[in-house]
Amino acid sequence: MARKPARETSQTPPPAKSNREKIIEAFLALLADKPIEDIGFGDIAGRAGVALSECRAEFGSTIAVLGAHLKETDRRVLAGEDPDMIEETPRERLFDVLMRRLELLAPHRAAIRSLMRSARRNPGLALALNGFAVRSQAWMLTAADIDAAGPRGAIRAQGLALLFARVVRVWLDDEDPGLARTLAALDRELARGQRWVGFLHDLCRFVPRCPPRRSRRRRYEDEEGEEPAAA
């Protein structure tokens, strides 16, 4: 009797990426190599391996593709909420949320650098990016349990968008695995925002100090073995 072949262990293949995901990934890959103004949907469709008609079905412009990527980044930051941060001060919670965002953006540093270069010479693009940033930062404030509603919330979100942009410029050139310069820049900017903009001040006055917890700040510092130097 013929011997039966050994049964192969079946493994569940990863779910296939949607056309939307393929388009966003292709756009980011192209953005890492060229300015956004030089990227067309023909390039994106070819890179993504999807029909041009599918690109049109999903997006109306390259700016819309960028917006979809930022919205997904927001979603992933919000989904990664750390329950250990609940009793921390608002400033420490916001620090943790923004570092979580930078961790998610890390694979796309080249694309972000390209985008920031284009924004410096294109006021229209800069305005569009600011709109995206303000919406995202309103969610980041909410994730840190800081009120982002109403006119005052809008001012906080705009201030945080500008603050985060300054931190990103430092982060783009921070090759230290512990991100010492980035940690110091974010700490400095949050302190400045608290003093001058006042978007945290009213909350910090009423939140008592809590026992230290293992926040992202401390995790990075533990990896380096020392705290980042104050700037």
Secondary structure, DSSP 8 states (H G I E B T S, - for coil): ------------------HHHHHHHHHHHHHHHS-GGG--HHHHHHHHT--HHHHHHH-SSHHHHHHHHHHHHHHHHHHT--GGGTTS-HHHHHHHHHHHHHHHHGGGHHHHHHHHHHHHH-HHHHHHHHHHHHHHHHHHHHHTT----HHHHHHHHHHHHHHHHHHHHHHHT---TT-HHHHHHHHHHHHHIIIII-TTHHHHTTS--------HHHHHHHHHTS-----
